[in-house]
């Protein structure tokens, strides 16, 4: 197992990421690479298998494509230069995906991503919220996406998501994938990045804090917005 140092400054993060991205991406069993259009089904599968606070969420949805439609597919379609996967001889085992400019990404999704899904999945607005299934909750979010509060992202305009299957965990690959995307965002001129996480996902919160993310905002105990300057 690889033990990660605590990263408590931008300088130490840059030094650590430059060293370790070479180390981890040279692991023979796993390789980090840019995602391809043909990885779409794998990303969707990983998305649903990590949809229950990082655990397998297939029991939560009748349509297993819904989490992928909601949280993964748009990045391949709209921001493919910031979509990376880790793969072994069994296939893709994780991804890290992001957007350089969150506001621009949300606007592009409104034009390029949501219309086709809205046509496919009806808006359950006529069904009382407490009676909606998980699938219908996702349908509703497609028709009325929750946008990132702009007042919290001024210095952190970029954002990311990361999910790994169990076979890719515990090897330092999560940190290496984060280094890959953060270095790419930095090279594109981003001053900072944010992400959303449930406080119930204690393992993820601890991971992000270990990498140097801090809490930007809390939303009634249901969500955290965490950020990091680049």
C-alpha positions as CSV (number, residue, x, y, z in Angstrom):
1,X,0.0,0.0,0.0
2,X,1.2,3.5,-0.8
3,X,1.0,6.0,2.1
4,X,0.4,9.6,1.0
5,X,2.0,12.6,2.7
6,X,-0.2,15.4,4.0
7,X,-0.2,18.2,1.4
8,X,-0.6,21.5,3.2
9,X,0.6,24.1,0.6
10,X,0.5,24.7,-3.1
11,X,4.3,24.3,-3.4
12,X,4.3,21.0,-1.7
13,X,1.4,19.8,-3.8
14,X,3.1,20.7,-7.0
15,X,6.3,18.9,-6.0
16,X,4.4,15.9,-4.8
17,X,2.2,15.6,-7.9
18,X,5.1,16.0,-10.3
19,X,7.0,13.2,-8.6
20,X,4.0,10.8,-8.0
21,X,2.2,11.2,-11.4
22,X,5.3,9.6,-12.9
23,X,5.4,6.9,-10.3
24,X,1.7,5.9,-10.4
25,X,1.1,6.2,-14.2
26,X,4.0,3.8,-14.7
27,X,2.4,1.1,-12.6
28,X,2.2,-2.0,-15.0
29,X,-1.3,-3.1,-13.8
30,X,-3.0,0.3,-14.1
31,X,-2.6,3.1,-16.6
32,X,-4.0,6.7,-16.5
33,X,-5.0,8.0,-19.9
34,X,-7.3,10.5,-21.6
35,X,-10.9,9.1,-21.8
36,X,-12.2,8.0,-25.2
37,X,-15.7,8.1,-26.6
38,X,-15.7,4.3,-26.4
39,X,-15.2,4.5,-22.6
40,X,-18.8,5.9,-22.2
41,X,-20.4,2.6,-21.1
42,X,-17.6,2.0,-18.6
43,X,-17.9,5.4,-17.1
44,X,-21.7,4.9,-16.8
45,X,-21.1,1.6,-15.1
46,X,-18.6,3.0,-12.6
47,X,-21.0,5.9,-11.9
48,X,-23.9,3.7,-10.9
49,X,-21.5,1.3,-9.0
50,X,-20.3,4.2,-6.8
51,X,-23.6,6.1,-6.6
52,X,-24.5,5.1,-3.0
53,X,-22.0,7.3,-1.2
54,X,-19.1,5.6,-3.0
55,X,-20.7,2.2,-2.8
56,X,-22.6,0.2,-5.4
57,X,-25.9,2.0,-6.1
58,X,-27.4,-0.4,-8.7
59,X,-30.1,-1.3,-6.2
60,X,-31.3,2.3,-6.1
61,X,-32.2,2.7,-9.7
62,X,-34.3,0.8,-12.2
63,X,-32.5,2.5,-15.1
64,X,-28.8,2.1,-14.4
65,X,-27.8,4.7,-17.0
66,X,-29.4,7.5,-15.1
67,X,-26.5,8.4,-12.8
68,X,-24.2,8.4,-15.8
69,X,-26.5,10.7,-17.7
70,X,-26.6,13.0,-14.7
71,X,-23.0,13.0,-13.5
72,X,-20.6,11.6,-16.1
73,X,-21.7,11.6,-19.7
74,X,-21.7,15.4,-20.2
75,X,-18.0,15.6,-19.6
76,X,-17.2,13.2,-22.4
77,X,-19.5,15.2,-24.7
78,X,-18.7,18.8,-23.6
79,X,-15.3,18.8,-21.9
80,X,-13.4,15.7,-23.2
81,X,-9.9,17.3,-22.7
82,X,-10.5,17.1,-19.0
83,X,-11.8,13.5,-18.8
84,X,-9.3,10.9,-17.7
85,X,-9.6,7.2,-16.8
86,X,-7.5,4.6,-15.1
87,X,-7.6,1.2,-16.8
88,X,-6.1,-2.3,-16.5
89,X,-6.4,-5.5,-18.4
90,X,-10.0,-5.9,-17.1
91,X,-10.9,-2.5,-18.5
92,X,-11.6,1.0,-17.1
93,X,-11.6,1.0,-13.3
94,X,-12.1,4.7,-12.5
95,X,-12.4,8.2,-13.8
96,X,-11.7,11.8,-13.0
97,X,-13.7,14.3,-15.0
98,X,-13.8,18.1,-14.8
99,X,-14.6,21.4,-16.3
100,X,-12.4,24.4,-16.7
101,X,-15.1,27.0,-16.3
102,X,-18.2,25.8,-14.3
103,X,-20.5,28.5,-15.4
104,X,-19.6,28.0,-19.1
105,X,-20.0,24.2,-18.7
106,X,-23.4,24.6,-17.2
107,X,-24.5,26.8,-20.0
108,X,-23.2,24.4,-22.6
109,X,-24.9,21.5,-21.0
110,X,-28.2,23.5,-21.2
111,X,-27.7,23.8,-24.9
112,X,-25.9,20.6,-25.8
113,X,-26.6,17.9,-23.2
114,X,-29.9,18.2,-21.4
115,X,-32.3,18.7,-24.4
116,X,-32.0,15.2,-25.7
117,X,-32.4,13.7,-22.2
118,X,-35.4,15.9,-21.5
119,X,-37.0,14.5,-24.6
120,X,-36.3,11.0,-23.6
121,X,-37.3,11.2,-19.9
122,X,-40.5,13.1,-18.9
123,X,-40.6,15.7,-16.2
124,X,-42.4,14.2,-13.2
125,X,-43.4,17.6,-12.0
126,X,-47.0,16.4,-11.6
127,X,-46.0,13.7,-9.1
128,X,-45.6,14.9,-5.5
129,X,-41.9,15.0,-4.4
130,X,-42.4,12.5,-1.6
131,X,-43.9,10.0,-4.0
132,X,-41.2,10.1,-6.7
133,X,-38.9,7.2,-7.2
134,X,-35.1,7.6,-7.4
135,X,-35.4,7.4,-11.2
136,X,-38.0,10.2,-11.2
137,X,-35.8,12.3,-9.0
138,X,-33.1,12.1,-11.6
139,X,-35.6,12.9,-14.3
140,X,-36.6,16.0,-12.4
141,X,-33.0,17.1,-12.1
142,X,-32.5,16.7,-15.8
143,X,-35.3,19.2,-16.4
144,X,-34.3,21.5,-13.6
145,X,-30.5,21.1,-12.9
146,X,-29.2,22.3,-9.6
147,X,-26.5,24.9,-10.6
148,X,-23.4,25.6,-8.5
149,X,-23.9,28.7,-6.4
150,X,-21.8,31.3,-8.2
151,X,-21.0,33.3,-5.1
152,X,-18.9,30.4,-3.8
153,X,-16.8,29.7,-6.8
154,X,-15.2,33.1,-7.7
155,X,-11.7,31.9,-6.9
156,X,-12.5,28.3,-7.7
157,X,-14.1,28.4,-11.2
158,X,-13.2,24.8,-12.2
159,X,-14.7,21.7,-10.8
160,X,-14.2,17.9,-10.9
161,X,-15.7,14.5,-10.0
162,X,-13.7,11.3,-9.3
163,X,-14.9,7.7,-8.8
164,X,-13.0,4.5,-8.5
165,X,-14.1,0.9,-8.4
166,X,-12.8,-1.1,-5.4
167,X,-10.0,-2.8,-7.5
168,X,-8.4,0.6,-8.2
169,X,-8.6,1.8,-4.6
170,X,-5.9,1.7,-1.9
171,X,-3.0,2.0,-4.4
172,X,-2.5,5.8,-4.5
173,X,-4.3,5.9,-7.9
174,X,-6.9,8.3,-6.7
175,X,-4.2,10.8,-5.7
176,X,-2.4,10.2,-9.0
177,X,-5.6,10.8,-11.0
178,X,-6.3,14.0,-9.1
179,X,-2.7,15.1,-9.8
180,X,-3.3,14.4,-13.5
181,X,-6.5,16.6,-13.7
182,X,-5.2,19.3,-11.4
183,X,-2.0,19.7,-13.3
184,X,-4.1,19.9,-16.6
185,X,-6.3,22.6,-15.0
186,X,-3.3,24.5,-13.9
187,X,-1.7,24.4,-17.3
188,X,-5.0,25.8,-18.8
189,X,-4.8,28.7,-16.4
190,X,-7.4,27.8,-13.7
191,X,-6.8,29.6,-10.4
192,X,-8.8,27.1,-8.4
193,X,-11.1,24.1,-8.4
194,X,-14.1,23.0,-6.4
195,X,-16.1,19.8,-5.9
196,X,-19.3,18.7,-4.1
197,X,-19.4,15.9,-1.7
198,X,-21.9,14.5,0.9
199,X,-20.7,14.8,4.5
200,X,-22.0,11.2,4.9
201,X,-19.2,10.0,2.6
202,X,-16.6,10.4,5.3
203,X,-13.9,8.5,3.3
204,X,-14.2,10.9,0.4
205,X,-14.2,14.0,2.6
206,X,-11.0,12.8,4.4
207,X,-9.4,12.1,1.0
208,X,-10.0,15.6,-0.3
209,X,-8.8,17.2,3.0
210,X,-5.7,15.1,2.8
211,X,-5.0,16.5,-0.7
212,X,-5.4,20.1,0.6
213,X,-9.1,20.9,-0.2
214,X,-10.9,23.1,2.3
215,X,-14.6,23.6,2.9
216,X,-16.0,26.6,1.0
217,X,-19.7,26.2,2.0
218,X,-22.0,23.8,3.8
219,X,-25.6,23.1,2.7
220,X,-27.7,22.2,5.7
221,X,-25.8,19.0,6.5
222,X,-26.7,17.5,3.1
223,X,-23.6,18.7,1.1
224,X,-20.2,20.2,1.3
225,X,-18.6,22.5,-1.3
226,X,-14.8,22.0,-1.1
227,X,-12.2,23.9,-2.9
228,X,-8.5,24.2,-3.6
229,X,-6.4,27.1,-5.1
230,X,-4.1,26.1,-7.9
